[in-house]
Amino acid sequence: MSETGPSTASEQTRRRSTTRFLRDLVVIVVAALAVSFLVKAFLVRSFYIPSESMEDTLLVGDRVLVNELVPDVMSLERGDVVVFRDPNAWLAPGQGEDLIKRVIGLPGDRVECCDAQGRLSVNGHAVDEPYVRLPADVDRVSGEDFAITVPAGRLWVMGDNRYDSADSRIHGNVPVDDVVGRAFVITWPVGRWSVLSRYGEEWDAVPDPDPGPGPRSSIPTSGPDPDPSGP
């Protein structure tokens, strides 16, 4: 007849504890990898900045994280920095498939440039853009004047480096459906780590676009018909 001494029981307890620890560790690692995969696949992606068009906000070699819940789950806003798929051969062969610019006009917005102070305006509101990079002795945020009403389902986008950016002024509007997501943080190099601002204090002051003349609520019941073309 054999007996199990205190030392043997203690050893068995240690083995069971080690086994449980290793099992829990494997579960945690697998779960972390699964979550990481899901986040990278469906929520957040990293993008490399290859050009100067967004300087000084983004520099060549920067890496940014992009929230892919925008615009399907979270709405786009003026001032957002967005990554979008090349909608119509904006890029030359071999330059990739994605671009990054700042949203200036949403669907229905009236975007015009430039006023006497060199600013652009959206829906009649002049916007101060402290992030714009301009050449020395230049105070206009665009070298050319333009006026555009953004069509439904489209965006007007521009680079922050206004005199070195091929954007909507050249290529036209961007389909909202081509937006990959909103860039929200610079992750690399380490010394460049920062949250990307949409400068809400400037852009939130822009009014909604004028919907145009709606149904007339007080049409005369007698007398001549009102002029359908308006004043």
Secondary structure by P-SEA (a helix, b strand, c coil): cccccaaaaaaaaaaaaaaaaaaaaaaaaaaaaaaaaaaaaccbbbbbbccccccccccccbbbbbcccccccccccccccccccccccccccccccbbbbbbcccccbbbbccccccccccccbbbbbccccccccccccccccccccccccbbbbbbcccccccccccccccccccccccccccccccccbbbbbcaaaaaaacccccccccccccccccccccccccc
